[in-house]
Amino acid sequence: MKGLAKRSLQPLPFEKGKPDESPGRKATGLRVRSTPPTHASRVAKGGKQGLRRPANFQRGSPQGPPLHRRPSLQECGLGLSSFLGWLKQVASGTSTFMRFLVSEIFHSIQGEGTLTGVPFVFVRLSGCNLRCTYCDTSYAFKGGTFFSLQELIAKIESYGCKQVLLTGGEPLMQRGTPELTQRLAELGFLVSIETHGEADISQVTPFARIILDIKTPGSKMQRGGYKKNLPLLKPTDEVKFVITSSEDYAWARDLIRQETWPTPHLLLSLANAAKNSPGAFQGPTDSIDLKWLAEKILADALNVRLQVQLHKLIWGAEQRGV
């Protein structure tokens, strides 16, 4: 044991016969422990500028606590009484700590679905985990403005319109969406949620009308996650298929015939090319247009609704905030 204790005091060599003196490495008695390279060492080694980290984010920086340690309540500016008060706010749903990242909010005419032509307040929440080839709202993938729950509800109330659509992006990716949906419903708003079908709808379906978008093969995002949500749909909900090709139409037609649907509202919509879409979709071919889709629906006697994007016919395909 004495020999072991004595040997443990010797620094471990980084190279045989040579102590570790390389930047970013620190010799200790038991092991070689890595520490982040300093700003000077990166410059000395010709490191890339993009790899530098601000000094206040360095581990053990004197400007803040080490990154591996959680700050105390006092360091967060919270005493015990204020912390308990915050917990009560969370329990009552009035916490100002709940934040929503919102891409845009606007008042316009609903352009799709069974309520086409009805005035709505549109709340487009930021973030989406899918990248459909024809997506026309890629600007909502990131960025936006933060709202507290109270601020967002106040903004919605300012329009004096009872119909509200939560869309995205994917609105169900934000953790506060179920709480927002329930609060709006309790205040007398008629809430609709447009979702890509892959996110769980169980927490919101009692308080909102669901528009479930089942991804066709042409979207390149066909994952089948919609199946777990089908039993949760209500007769007032809607199911949408976006058609990019004849193959998409055949796939949707067969699924419509095979599946048992909890709702009679099945919608078919023709995809269009969109600016800055994440995929290579350039729009339907000359032989596939609204007339073609309408005639296919009639020939196959499908009990569906053909929908167009009315807002794009009114204001144009690239106009935002409508």
ZABADO-865487 format. One record per atom (N, C-alpha, C): x, y, z; residue in three letters. Coordinates in steps of 0.02 Angstrom, whole numbers, padded with zeros to 5 digits, always signed. Example, Ala and Ser with C-alpha at 12.3 -4.5 7.8 and 13.67 -1.06 7.14 Angstrom:
+00660-00284+00390ala;+00615-00225+00390ala;+00660-00165+00390ala;+00642-00112+00354ser;+00684-00053+00357ser;+00645+00002+00394ser;
//
This chain:
+00041-00060+00000met;+00000+00000+00000met;+00043+00063+00000met;+00099+00060+00038lys;+00143+00118+00038lys;+00171+00132-00031lys;+00190+00078-00065gly;+00217+00087-00132gly;+00165+00116-00179gly;+00103+00093-00173leu;+00050+00119-00215leu;+00037+00192-00201leu;+00034+00209-00136ala;+00022+00279-00118ala;+00077+00324-00144ala;+00140+00300-00138lys;+00196+00341-00162lys;+00192+00349-00237lys;+00175+00295-00273arg;+00173+00299-00346arg;+00116+00344-00370arg;+00061+00346-00333ser;+00003+00386-00355ser;+00018+00460-00353ser;+00071+00480-00317leu;+00087+00551-00314leu;+00126+00573-00376leu;+00150+00525-00415gln;+00188+00543-00474gln;+00141+00560-00532gln;+00154+00615-00569pro;+00111+00631-00627pro;+00118+00577-00680pro;+00061+00561-00711leu;+00062+00511-00765leu;+00089+00543-00828leu;+00134+00512-00863pro;+00162+00542-00924pro;+00113+00539-00982pro;+00111+00591-01021phe;+00071+00591-01082phe;+00107+00550-01136phe;+00174+00555-01137glu;+00214+00513-01181glu;+00267+00479-01138glu;+00290+00424-01159lys;+00339+00387-01120lys;+00401+00429-01109lys;+00418+00436-01046gly;+00478+00473-01027gly;+00471+00548-01030gly;+00407+00573-01041lys;+00398+00645-01047lys;+00333+00665-01013lys;+00335+00712-00968pro;+00273+00733-00935pro;+00226+00768-00984pro;+00162+00766-00966asp;+00112+00797-01009asp;+00115+00873-01002asp;+00134+00907-01056glu;+00135+00980-01055glu;+00095+01008-01113glu;+00052+00966-01143ser;+00014+00989-01201ser;-00043+01034-01179ser;-00061+01085-01220pro;-00117+01129-01202pro;-00181+01089-01197pro;-00222+01108-01149gly;-00287+01076-01141gly;-00284+01012-01102gly;-00226+00990-01078arg;-00220+00930-01037arg;-00190+00949-00970arg;-00213+00916-00918lys;-00189+00931-00851lys;-00170+00867-00815lys;-00108+00862-00794ala;-00085+00801-00760ala;-00107+00802-00688ala;-00131+00745-00663thr;-00149+00737-00593thr;-00115+00675-00567thr;-00123+00663-00502gly;-00089+00606-00472gly;-00119+00540-00493gly;-00183+00537-00513leu;-00215+00473-00527leu;-00230+00462-00600leu;-00241+00516-00637arg;-00259+00507-00707arg;-00245+00572-00745arg;-00251+00569-00810val;-00243+00629-00850val;-00312+00656-00864val;-00328+00715-00840arg;-00395+00743-00846arg;-00395+00798-00898arg;-00444+00797-00941ser;-00449+00847-00993ser;-00480+00911-00966ser;-00454+00968-00986thr;-00485+01032-00973thr;-00489+01068-01039thr;-00541+01111-01048pro;-00548+01144-01113pro;-00488+01186-01130pro;-00464+01184-01192pro;-00409+01227-01212pro;-00426+01300-01203pro;-00378+01339-01184thr;-00389+01410-01175thr;-00392+01444-01242thr;-00417+01507-01242his;-00419+01547-01303his;-00349+01552-01333his;-00299+01564-01289ala;-00231+01573-01315ala;-00204+01509-01346ala;-00220+01452-01315ser;-00194+01389-01341ser;-00224+01374-01409ser;-00288+01392-01420arg;-00318+01380-01486arg;-00283+01422-01539arg;-00272+01485-01522val;-00238+01529-01571val;-00168+01503-01584val;-00132+01481-01531ala;-00064+01457-01539ala;-00062+01395-01583ala;-00113+01353-01578lys;-00114+01292-01618lys;-00147+01302-01686lys;-00169+01363-01699gly;-00200+01376-01763gly;-00270+01349-01767gly;-00305+01346-01709gly;-00372+01318-01707gly;-00421+01361-01747gly;-00476+01330-01767lys;-00526+01366-01806lys;-00561+01417-01762lys;-00576+01475-01792gln;-00609+01527-01755gln;-00677+01504-01729gln;-00713+01463-01769gly;-00780+01441-01751gly;-00782+01394-01692gly;-00725+01368-01669leu;-00724+01321-01613leu;-00718+01356-01546leu;-00705+01421-01546arg;-00696+01456-01483arg;-00763+01461-01447arg;-00760+01460-01381arg;-00818+01469-01339arg;-00810+01533-01298arg;-00865+01570-01288pro;-00858+01631-01246pro;-00832+01613-01177pro;-00793+01659-01148ala;-00761+01645-01084ala;-00812+01629-01030ala;-00871+01661-01031asn;-00919+01650-00978asn;-00953+01582-00983asn;-00939+01543-01035phe;-00964+01475-01040phe;-00910+01423-01029phe;-00849+01445-01014gln;-00797+01398-00999gln;-00811+01364-00932gln;-00793+01301-00927arg;-00802+01266-00863arg;-00756+01298-00810arg;-00786+01315-00753gly;-00746+01343-00699gly;-00729+01417-00710gly;-00762+01450-00757ser;-00747+01520-00769ser;-00762+01561-00707ser;-00721+01610-00690pro;-00735+01652-00632pro;-00797+01694-00641pro;-00823+01700-00704gln;-00882+01741-00716gln;-00947+01704-00698gln;-00944+01641-00682gly;-01005+01604-00666gly;-00987+01538-00635gly;-01037+01502-00608pro;-01024+01437-00577pro;-01003+01387-00630pro;-00968+01334-00611pro;-00949+01281-00659pro;-01011+01253-00692pro;-01004+01233-00756leu;-01061+01209-00794leu;-01089+01145-00767leu;-01049+01105-00730his;-01074+01041-00707his;-01114+01047-00642his;-01115+01108-00612arg;-01151+01116-00549arg;-01214+01158-00560arg;-01271+01135-00533arg;-01332+01174-00537arg;-01328+01234-00490arg;-01349+01293-00514pro;-01348+01352-00469pro;-01399+01344-00413pro;-01384+01374-00356ser;-01430+01371-00300ser;-01488+01419-00311ser;-01540+01413-00267leu;-01597+01458-00272leu;-01576+01530-00263leu;-01527+01541-00217gln;-01504+01609-00204gln;-01470+01639-00266gln;-01431+01596-00301glu;-01397+01620-00362glu;-01447+01635-00417glu;-01506+01603-00416cys;-01559+01617-00464cys;-01602+01676-00443cys;-01588+01704-00385gly;-01628+01759-00361gly;-01693+01736-00328gly;-01698+01674-00306leu;-01758+01647-00276leu;-01745+01628-00204leu;-01783+01657-00158gly;-01784+01634-00090gly;-01834+01577-00085gly;-01838+01545-00027leu;-01883+01489-00018leu;-01956+01509-00028leu;-01975+01568-00001ser;-02045+01589-00007ser;-02064+01603-00079ser;-02020+01637-00116ser;-02035+01651-00186ser;-02035+01588-00228ser;-01992+01540-00211phe;-01991+01477-00247phe;-02057+01439-00237phe;-02082+01438-00175leu;-02146+01405-00161leu;-02203+01440-00196leu;-02199+01507-00201gly;-02249+01544-00238gly;-02249+01527-00311gly;-02189+01517-00339trp;-02184+01498-00409trp;-02215+01429-00421trp;-02204+01382-00373leu;-02233+01315-00380leu;-02310+01319-00380leu;-02338+01365-00340lys;-02411+01373-00340lys;-02435+01400-00407lys;-02396+01445-00436gln;-02414+01471-00502gln;-02413+01417-00555gln;-02363+01373-00551val;-02359+01317-00599val;-02420+01273-00592val;-02439+01257-00529ala;-02495+01213-00516ala;-02561+01243-00541ala;-02567+01310-00537ser;-02629+01343-00558ser;-02629+01362-00631ser;-02573+01351-00665gly;-02568+01368-00736gly;-02557+01442-00749gly;-02536+01481-00698thr;-02525+01552-00707thr;-02452+01571-00705thr;-02408+01523-00711ser;-02337+01537-00705ser;-02312+01577-00764ser;-02275+01630-00750thr;-02245+01670-00804thr;-02183+01637-00832thr;-02163+01579-00803phe;-02106+01543-00828phe;-02123+01505-00891phe;-02188+01493-00905met;-02208+01457-00965met;-02199+01504-01025met;-02162+01482-01073arg;-02148+01523-01132arg;-02166+01486-01196arg;-02189+01524-01245phe;-02205+01498-01311phe;-02164+01536-01362phe;-02132+01498-01407leu;-02095+01529-01462leu;-02142+01533-01521leu;-02161+01594-01540val;-02213+01605-01591val;-02182+01635-01653val;-02195+01603-01710ser;-02170+01628-01774ser;-02211+01688-01797ser;-02278+01683-01791glu;-02321+01738-01811glu;-02391+01728-01783glu;-02427+01784-01773ile;-02497+01784-01754ile;-02533+01832-01800ile;-02589+01811-01828phe;-02625+01856-01873phe;-02699+01837-01876phe;-02739+01882-01902his;-02812+01873-01910his;-02827+01869-01984his;-02857+01815-02006ser;-02869+01806-02077ser;-02928+01758-02088ser;-02938+01741-02151ile;-02990+01694-02172ile;-02960+01623-02174ile;-02995+01576-02145gln;-02973+01506-02149gln;-02976+01484-02222gln;-02920+01458-02247gly;-02916+01440-02317gly;-02924+01366-02331gly;-02928+01324-02278glu;-02931+01252-02289glu;-02982+01220-02242glu;-03003+01160-02260gly;-03044+01119-02216gly;-03118+01135-02219gly;-03154+01107-02171thr;-03227+01113-02170thr;-03250+01183-02150thr;-03205+01224-02123leu;-03222+01292-02103leu;-03191+01344-02150leu;-03180+01324-02212thr;-03152+01370-02262thr;-03196+01433-02267thr;-03164+01491-02266gly;-03199+01554-02272gly;-03218+01586-02207gly;-03207+01551-02150val;-03224+01577-02084val;-03165+01617-02056val;-03177+01676-02026pro;-03122+01713-01995pro;-03092+01675-01936pro;-03026+01677-01931phe;-02988+01642-01878phe;-02932+01687-01853phe;-02911+01674-01791val;-02846+01698-01767val;-02798+01641-01776val;-02744+01652-01813phe;-02694+01601-01827phe;-02634+01613-01781phe;-02615+01561-01744val;-02556+01563-01701val;-02507+01511-01728val;-02455+01535-01760arg;-02406+01489-01789arg;-02347+01482-01741arg;-02342+01423-01709leu;-02288+01410-01662leu;-02226+01385-01699leu;-02168+01403-01674ser;-02105+01386-01708ser;-02083+01315-01691ser;-02046+01285-01738gly;-02016+01220-01728gly;-02054+01164-01761gly;-02018+01119-01793cys;-02048+01059-01823cys;-01994+01006-01831cys;-02012+00944-01818asn;-01963+00890-01824asn;-01967+00853-01891asn;-02010+00876-01937leu;-02014+00847-02004leu;-01990+00899-02055leu;-01972+00875-02114arg;-01951+00917-02169arg;-01984+00892-02233arg;-02049+00907-02240cys;-02086+00884-02299cys;-02060+00920-02361cys;-02059+00884-02416thr;-02030+00911-02478thr;-02065+00973-02503thr;-02130+00980-02488tyr;-02170+01035-02515tyr;-02187+01088-02462tyr;-02156+01085-02404cys;-02175+01129-02348cys;-02174+01202-02369cys;-02229+01238-02354asp;-02233+01308-02373asp;-02226+01355-02313asp;-02206+01328-02255thr;-02195+01369-02196thr;-02127+01353-02164thr;-02077+01344-02205ser;-02011+01327-02178ser;-01982+01383-02136ser;-02007+01444-02144tyr;-01983+01499-02103tyr;-02001+01489-02029tyr;-02047+01444-02015ala;-02067+01430-01945ala;-02026+01375-01913ala;-01976+01349-01948phe;-01934+01296-01918phe;-01896+01322-01857phe;-01877+01385-01858lys;-01839+01413-01802lys;-01852+01487-01798lys;-01829+01516-01742gly;-01839+01588-01732gly;-01909+01604-01709gly;-01922+01668-01699gly;-01987+01690-01676gly;-01982+01735-01615gly;-02039+01747-01583thr;-02045+01791-01526thr;-02073+01752-01466thr;-02043+01763-01408phe;-02066+01729-01348phe;-02126+01765-01318phe;-02177+01725-01298phe;-02235+01751-01264phe;-02245+01708-01201phe;-02265+01741-01147ser;-02290+01702-01090ser;-02361+01679-01105ser;-02387+01635-01064leu;-02455+01611-01075leu;-02504+01669-01072leu;-02496+01713-01023gln;-02542+01770-01016gln;-02536+01817-01076gln;-02475+01830-01098glu;-02465+01875-01154glu;-02496+01848-01218glu;-02488+01782-01228leu;-02514+01752-01289leu;-02591+01753-01289leu;-02621+01737-01232ile;-02694+01739-01228ile;-02719+01810-01238ile;-02686+01859-01209ala;-02706+01929-01217ala;-02702+01950-01291ala;-02650+01928-01325lys;-02642+01944-01397lys;-02699+01913-01437lys;-02716+01851-01422ile;-02771+01818-01457ile;-02837+01854-01444ile;-02849+01873-01381glu;-02911+01908-01363glu;-02918+01975-01398glu;-02861+02007-01414ser;-02863+02073-01444ser;-02896+02075-01513ser;-02901+02018-01546tyr;-02930+02016-01613tyr;-03006+02012-01611tyr;-03036+01994-01554gly;-03108+01989-01549gly;-03138+01935-01591gly;-03102+01880-01600cys;-03124+01824-01642cys;-03121+01760-01601cys;-03175+01720-01602lys;-03179+01661-01560lys;-03147+01599-01591lys;-03136+01598-01655gln;-03104+01541-01688gln;-03029+01550-01686gln;-02993+01500-01659val;-02919+01503-01653val;-02889+01440-01683val;-02839+01448-01725leu;-02802+01390-01753leu;-02731+01392-01728leu;-02710+01339-01694leu;-02640+01330-01674leu;-02607+01287-01728leu;-02557+01315-01761thr;-02524+01281-01816thr;-02449+01291-01810thr;-02412+01272-01861gly;-02340+01277-01857gly;-02307+01281-01925gly;-02245+01254-01929gly;-02215+01211-01880gly;-02261+01154-01859gly;-02243+01127-01801glu;-02284+01076-01768glu;-02301+01102-01698glu;-02364+01124-01687pro;-02381+01156-01624pro;-02374+01111-01563pro;-02381+01045-01573leu;-02379+01000-01516leu;-02307+00985-01493leu;-02257+01013-01527met;-02188+01005-01504met;-02174+01050-01444met;-02213+01102-01433gln;-02202+01146-01377gln;-02242+01120-01317gln;-02209+01113-01260arg;-02238+01080-01203arg;-02299+01116-01174arg;-02303+01181-01184gly;-02358+01219-01156gly;-02422+01217-01197gly;-02420+01186-01257thr;-02479+01187-01301thr;-02541+01156-01269thr;-02536+01099-01234pro;-02597+01073-01201pro;-02627+01122-01151pro;-02585+01155-01112glu;-02610+01204-01063glu;-02642+01263-01099glu;-02610+01288-01151leu;-02638+01343-01190leu;-02706+01324-01220leu;-02710+01264-01247thr;-02772+01240-01278thr;-02829+01238-01227thr;-02815+01210-01168gln;-02866+01204-01117gln;-02888+01273-01092gln;-02840+01318-01082arg;-02858+01385-01058arg;-02900+01422-01108arg;-02884+01417-01172leu;-02923+01450-01224leu;-02994+01422-01226leu;-03001+01356-01221ala;-03067+01324-01221ala;-03108+01347-01162ala;-03077+01353-01103glu;-03112+01376-01043glu;-03135+01448-01050glu;-03099+01487-01090leu;-03118+01557-01101leu;-03170+01565-01157leu;-03192+01509-01186gly;-03245+01512-01236gly;-03221+01513-01308gly;-03156+01505-01320phe;-03131+01503-01388phe;-03143+01434-01419phe;-03153+01434-01484leu;-03160+01371-01522leu;-03092+01356-01553leu;-03056+01309-01524val;-02986+01297-01541val;-02981+01240-01592val;-02940+01252-01642ser;-02921+01200-01690ser;-02846+01192-01687ser;-02821+01131-01697ile;-02749+01118-01698ile;-02733+01080-01762ile;-02688+01108-01800glu;-02664+01076-01861glu;-02598+01041-01845glu;-02596+00975-01851thr;-02538+00936-01831thr;-02517+00888-01887thr;-02453+00872-01889his;-02428+00827-01942his;-02443+00753-01927his;-02475+00738-01871gly;-02498+00671-01858gly;-02449+00626-01821gly;-02386+00648-01816glu;-02336+00606-01783glu;-02332+00620-01708glu;-02359+00676-01686ala;-02357+00694-01615ala;-02421+00670-01580ala;-02414+00654-01516asp;-02470+00630-01477asp;-02523+00684-01467asp;-02586+00669-01482ile;-02640+00718-01476ile;-02684+00707-01414ile;-02667+00658-01372ser;-02711+00637-01318ser;-02726+00694-01269ser;-02678+00739-01257gln;-02688+00792-01207gln;-02730+00850-01233gln;-02737+00855-01299val;-02772+00914-01327val;-02839+00896-01360val;-02849+00834-01377thr;-02910+00817-01413thr;-02975+00831-01375thr;-02976+00830-01307pro;-03039+00848-01273pro;-03057+00922-01280pro;-03009+00964-01297phe;-03020+01036-01297phe;-03016+01069-01366phe;-03002+01031-01418ala;-02990+01061-01483ala;-03014+01016-01540ala;-03027+01048-01596arg;-03041+01012-01658arg;-02973+00997-01691arg;-02961+00935-01707ile;-02896+00913-01733ile;-02899+00908-01809ile;-02849+00938-01842ile;-02839+00928-01914ile;-02776+00887-01921ile;-02783+00822-01935leu;-02728+00775-01936leu;-02703+00766-02008leu;-02641+00784-02019asp;-02611+00780-02086asp;-02573+00714-02092asp;-02601+00667-02130ile;-02567+00603-02141ile;-02519+00610-02200ile;-02455+00599-02187lys;-02404+00611-02237lys;-02404+00556-02291lys;-02407+00578-02353thr;-02405+00533-02411thr;-02332+00518-02429thr;-02320+00467-02470pro;-02250+00451-02489pro;-02213+00509-02520pro;-02248+00553-02557gly;-02215+00609-02590gly;-02186+00660-02542gly;-02208+00660-02480ser;-02182+00707-02430ser;-02112+00687-02407ser;-02093+00623-02418lys;-02030+00594-02393lys;-02028+00592-02317lys;-02084+00602-02284met;-02088+00601-02211met;-02141+00551-02187met;-02155+00501-02227gln;-02206+00452-02210gln;-02178+00404-02158gln;-02202+00409-02095arg;-02176+00369-02040arg;-02229+00325-02007arg;-02292+00338-02021gly;-02344+00296-01993gly;-02364+00312-01922gly;-02338+00368-01894gly;-02355+00385-01825gly;-02428+00404-01815gly;-02463+00419-01870tyr;-02533+00438-01865tyr;-02577+00383-01837tyr;-02554+00320-01843lys;-02596+00263-01824lys;-02615+00264-01750lys;-02569+00286-01708lys;-02585+00289-01636lys;-02634+00343-01619lys;-02643+00392-01665asn;-02688+00447-01652asn;-02759+00436-01680asn;-02766+00390-01728leu;-02832+00380-01759leu;-02887+00364-01708leu;-02875+00319-01659pro;-02928+00304-01611pro;-02948+00364-01568pro;-02906+00416-01566leu;-02920+00474-01524leu;-02960+00527-01560leu;-02971+00519-01625leu;-03007+00569-01663leu;-03081+00568-01646leu;-03112+00627-01653lys;-03184+00636-01641lys;-03220+00645-01708lys;-03286+00638-01710pro;-03323+00649-01773pro;-03315+00719-01802pro;-03298+00767-01760thr;-03290+00836-01784thr;-03219+00851-01810thr;-03173+00805-01801asp;-03104+00815-01823asp;-03097+00804-01898asp;-03038+00820-01925glu;-03025+00814-01996glu;-02960+00776-02008glu;-02957+00742-02065val;-02897+00706-02087val;-02880+00732-02156val;-02817+00751-02166lys;-02796+00782-02229lys;-02740+00741-02262lys;-02745+00736-02329phe;-02692+00705-02369phe;-02670+00757-02421phe;-02604+00769-02425val;-02577+00814-02475val;-02549+00771-02532val;-02574+00783-02592ile;-02559+00741-02650ile;-02506+00775-02694ile;-02451+00740-02706thr;-02398+00768-02749thr;-02395+00733-02817thr;-02426+00673-02823ser;-02419+00633-02884ser;-02476+00582-02889ser;-02479+00547-02945ser;-02529+00494-02953ser;-02516+00437-02903ser;-02453+00425-02886glu;-02436+00374-02837glu;-02464+00393-02768glu;-02457+00457-02750asp;-02485+00481-02687asp;-02561+00471-02685asp;-02593+00488-02741tyr;-02666+00481-02743tyr;-02687+00408-02733tyr;-02653+00362-02768ala;-02670+00291-02763ala;-02659+00266-02691ala;-02605+00289-02660trp;-02590+00269-02591trp;-02644+00294-02544trp;-02664+00358-02551ala;-02715+00387-02508ala;-02783+00354-02520ala;-02799+00342-02583arg;-02864+00310-02600arg;-02869+00241-02567arg;-02816+00201-02572asp;-02818+00134-02543asp;-02823+00136-02467asp;-02787+00183-02436leu;-02790+00189-02363leu;-02860+00211-02341leu;-02890+00257-02377ile;-02958+00280-02361ile;-03008+00223-02364ile;-03000+00180-02412arg;-03046+00123-02420arg;-03034+00069-02368arg;-02973+00061-02347gln;-02956+00006-02301gln;-02968+00023-02228gln;-02958+00087-02210glu;-02959+00107-02140glu;-03030+00122-02116glu;-03041+00113-02052thr;-03103+00134-02020thr;-03091+00202-01989thr;-03128+00252-02011trp;-03114+00321-01991trp;-03164+00345-01939trp;-03139+00373-01884pro;-03184+00399-01832pro;-03221+00463-01853pro;-03197+00494-01907thr;-03227+00556-01931thr;-03244+00551-02005thr;-03298+00582-02027pro;-03314+00581-02099pro;-03278+00634-02139pro;-03240+00678-02105his;-03209+00734-02139his;-03139+00716-02164his;-03136+00689-02225leu;-03073+00670-02257leu;-03060+00719-02314leu;-03001+00750-02313leu;-02985+00804-02359leu;-02927+00784-02404leu;-02933+00800-02468leu;-02878+00791-02516leu;-02858+00859-02542leu;-02793+00873-02539ser;-02767+00938-02560ser;-02709+00927-02607ser;-02705+00967-02659leu;-02650+00962-02708leu;-02590+01002-02684leu;-02532+00970-02684ala;-02471+01005-02663ala;-02448+01054-02716ala;-02417+01107-02693asn;-02389+01157-02739asn;-02317+01171-02719asn;-02278+01193-02768ala;-02209+01211-02753ala;-02209+01272-02707ala;-02162+01272-02660ala;-02157+01327-02611ala;-02086+01354-02609ala;-02080+01418-02598lys;-02015+01450-02592lys;-01980+01427-02529lys;-01916+01408-02534asn;-01875+01386-02478asn;-01899+01322-02446asn;-01937+01281-02482ser;-01957+01216-02454ser;-01895+01172-02447ser;-01894+01127-02397pro;-01834+01088-02383pro;-01821+01032-02434pro;-01870+01016-02476gly;-01862+00962-02524gly;-01853+00988-02595gly;-01850+00941-02641ala;-01839+00958-02711ala;-01904+00961-02750ala;-01961+00961-02716phe;-02025+00960-02750phe;-02035+01026-02788phe;-02048+01019-02853gln;-02055+01077-02897gln;-02127+01089-02917gln;-02174+01054-02886gly;-02244+01061-02903gly;-02268+01002-02945gly;-02334+00993-02949pro;-02362+00938-02990pro;-02343+00946-03064pro;-02342+00891-03099thr;-02329+00892-03171thr;-02390+00921-03207thr;-02382+00934-03271asp;-02436+00965-03311asp;-02499+00923-03310asp;-02491+00857-03304ser;-02549+00812-03308ser;-02585+00806-03240ser;-02555+00833-03187ile;-02585+00828-03121ile;-02601+00898-03096ile;-02665+00914-03096asp;-02689+00979-03072asp;-02755+00969-03036asp;-02786+01023-03016leu;-02849+01017-02979leu;-02903+00981-03019leu;-02905+00994-03084lys;-02955+00960-03126lys;-02942+00884-03125lys;-02879+00865-03132trp;-02861+00793-03132trp;-02881+00762-03066trp;-02866+00796-03010leu;-02882+00769-02944leu;-02957+00764-02934leu;-02994+00814-02956ala;-03067+00812-02950ala;-03096+00754-02990ala;-03072+00743-03050glu;-03098+00689-03091glu;-03080+00620-03063glu;-03022+00613-03032lys;-03003+00550-03000lys;-03049+00535-02941lys;-03064+00586-02901ile;-03109+00577-02844ile;-03178+00554-02868ile;-03203+00585-02921leu;-03268+00567-02948leu;-03267+00496-02977leu;-03215+00480-03015ala;-03211+00414-03047ala;-03206+00358-02996ala;-03172+00370-02941asp;-03163+00319-02889asp;-03217+00321-02835asp;-03265+00368-02842ala;-03320+00375-02795ala;-03296+00379-02723ala;-03244+00419-02713leu;-03217+00428-02645leu;-03260+00478-02606leu;-03275+00460-02545asn;-03315+00503-02501asn;-03268+00551-02464asn;-03240+00599-02502val;-03192+00646-02475val;-03210+00716-02498val;-03175+00765-02471arg;-03184+00835-02491arg;-03120+00858-02527arg;-03128+00885-02587leu;-03072+00917-02622leu;-03065+00988-02595leu;-03006+01004-02571gln;-02997+01071-02544gln;-02942+01109-02581gln;-02951+01173-02584val;-02901+01219-02612val;-02880+01266-02556val;-02823+01297-02564gln;-02799+01345-02514gln;-02826+01414-02533gln;-02885+01429-02506leu;-02921+01490-02525leu;-02880+01553-02512leu;-02843+01554-02458his;-02803+01614-02441his;-02750+01628-02494his;-02724+01575-02526lys;-02674+01586-02578lys;-02707+01611-02642lys;-02769+01592-02654leu;-02804+01618-02713leu;-02820+01692-02703leu;-02831+01713-02641ile;-02848+01782-02627ile;-02786+01827-02626ile;-02735+01806-02588trp;-02677+01850-02576trp;-02613+01828-02610trp;-02612+01771-02642gly;-02552+01748-02675gly;-02515+01695-02633gly;-02476+01653-02667ala;-02445+01595-02634ala;-02390+01614-02585ala;-02357+01670-02594glu;-02299+01687-02551glu;-02315+01739-02498glu;-02376+01763-02494gln;-02394+01813-02445gln;-02399+01783-02375gln;-02362+01811-02328arg;-02366+01787-02258arg;-02416+01829-02218arg;-02437+01801-02162gly;-02482+01837-02118gly;-02553+01842-02144gly;-02572+01793-02187val;-02641+01791-02212val;-02669+01720-02205val;
//
